Amino acid sequence: MDIWREKTYVHFGDVDRSNRLTLWSIFSFFQEAAINHASDLGVGYNVLKDSGQAWILSRLSLFVERRLLWGELIQVSSWPRQWEKLFALRDYEIRDEKGSAVVRGRGCWLIIDIEKKRPLRVQPFIEPLPPNMGIDAFPAGCPGLETQGGLSKISERTAFYSDIDFYGHVNNARYIQWIQDAADMDALTGAGQIRLDINYLSEVKPGETIELWSAPFAEKNFAENSSPADYPGNAHCYAFEGRRPGAGQPVFRAELRV
């Protein structure tokens, strides 16, 4: 299938106290669609594992134009978008029952050598896949994020059992829960539109404790190739960074606009 489509509902566990879809649930929908489509295209886990390789999400950006409600019927779609340097690009979209695209996103994936922990060239894996030229859910792509100035430590998180996925490290969607918990609760709950960009920089293993740093920042220029339609209007902007204690090595960076 050139484009993977799944129909499902917004479940009770997918919404917050405002009865609207959370960022964590969106990431979970995206993740499942990507995994299912990769398997359908013959480049999924079971194929790569025999060569000691794996897909790893490196960056992801999304824009929530309308927050879906508990019980709404939705269609989650995903498709490959060729490659850019070492990144395999994949677009995502969630449409409501009327067919309107209410969530759009793009992920940048790496194929790594599991033993050496090194990225491999993705072109040989991507070339046989549908190019889907001109079908852009998120033309602006996934920006590389720089450290914002003035960050302050706000909390710590330890990687426990429920954080760890099949690959033995903190799952990409779990970082979103950490960000949600560190964000201003009223601002996030009350947000009608949300933009999130995240870069995954280093894996976190079971038992590791990560410091969460954050600060508000002034809106910057829009990312290259983007438009105001990819961002909330009059957004409040917050930078987040997860760091290892001591040396301060960053494990992720994120920018949240609500």
C-alpha positions, -999 to 999 in steps of 0.1 A, spaced: 0 0 0 14 34 -10 -5 50 19 -14 32 51 -48 39 65 -63 28 98 -97 36 112 -102 38 149 -119 58 176 -106 83 201 -107 63 233 -113 74 269 -76 70 277 -67 92 248 -81 125 262 -74 148 290 -97 166 314 -109 189 286 -122 157 268 -97 163 239 -70 142 224 -35 145 240 -2 148 223 9 114 238 -20 97 222 -13 113 188 23 100 190 10 66 198 -13 66 168 16 77 146 39 51 159 15 22 153 8 33 118 45 36 109 53 2 123 23 -15 105 31 2 72 69 -7 74 59 -43 79 35 -42 50 62 -27 27 87 -54 37 110 -32 57 96 -38 92 112 -52 123 112 -88 114 131 -81 82 157 -58 97 164 -78 128 181 -106 109 207 -81 97 211 -65 132 194 -33 121 165 -13 135 144 18 127 149 46 152 129 78 153 152 108 153 129 138 148 92 144 147 71 175 141 33 178 143 6 204 142 -28 199 158 -53 221 141 -83 208 160 -82 186 191 -104 156 186 -130 145 212 -135 112 230 -156 89 208 -148 105 175 -142 81 146 -108 90 130 -86 78 101 -49 76 108 -27 77 76 10 74 71 33 71 41 70 73 32 84 105 16 118 93 2 149 104 21 170 134 31 207 127 39 206 99 66 169 104 73 140 84 59 110 108 59 75 97 68 44 118 68 13 114 91 -22 126 91 -53 122 112 -87 130 96 -120 133 113 -153 117 102 -159 146 78 -126 139 61 -109 171 74 -72 168 82 -70 179 118 -35 166 127 -5 166 104 31 156 110 64 144 96 90 121 112 126 116 103 138 80 109 172 65 110 182 29 103 209 19 128 233 -9 133 221 -22 167 254 -35 178 275 -6 168 249 20 175 256 38 142 233 51 115 233 34 81 226 48 47 188 47 43 187 51 5 190 13 -3 160 7 20 139 36 7 145 35 -30 121 5 -35 93 21 -16 65 42 -30 79 78 -34 45 95 -29 58 126 -47 37 157 -41 17 142 -12 30 164 16 13 164 50 40 186 64 62 203 38 82 222 64 98 190 76 114 184 110 137 212 121 170 206 139 165 223 173 192 243 191 195 247 228 174 277 240 190 301 264 178 306 300 165 271 307 159 262 343 157 227 359 121 220 367 120 182 376 136 148 372 123 116 357 136 81 361 131 55 334 109 29 349 93 -3 336 64 14 318 88 38 300 108 11 283 99 -4 249 108 -35 229 142 -21 221 151 -17 258 151 21 259 126 48 267 100 48 239 97 79 218 61 85 228 70 83 265 91 115 262 59 132 252 43 122 284 73 137 303 69 170 284 31 170 290 37 165 327 64 193 328 43 218 308 18 243 323 -12 222 330 -38 249 324 -21 261 292 -19 226 277 -54 216 288 -69 248 274 -50 248 241 -72 246 210 -42 242 186 -7 227 194 26 225 176 53 202 189 88 197 175 111 171 191 147 159 184 158 126 200 195 128 207 205 99 229 187 68 241 178 65 278 182 31 294 162 15 323 169 31 357 185 63 343 174 96 358 170 125 334 167 162 344 140 182 327 149 218 319 125 243 304 118 280 298 94 301 277 108 317 246 98 344 221 84 331 188 111 327 161 107 329 124 88 301 108 108 270 97 119 269 61 91 260 37 65 263 64 35 287 65 16 303 94 -9 275 88 16 251 104 16 270 137 -10 281 163 -20 317 162 -8 339 191 11 309 205 28 307 239 61 290 233 81 267 256 115 250 252 122 217 268 154 197 272 162 164 288 197 162 302 218 136 320 228 148 354 264 161 359 278 166 324 244 179 312 244 158 280 211 164 262 190 133 254 162 153 237 152 188 228 116 200 221 97 231 214 60 233 223 36 260 211 1 262 224 
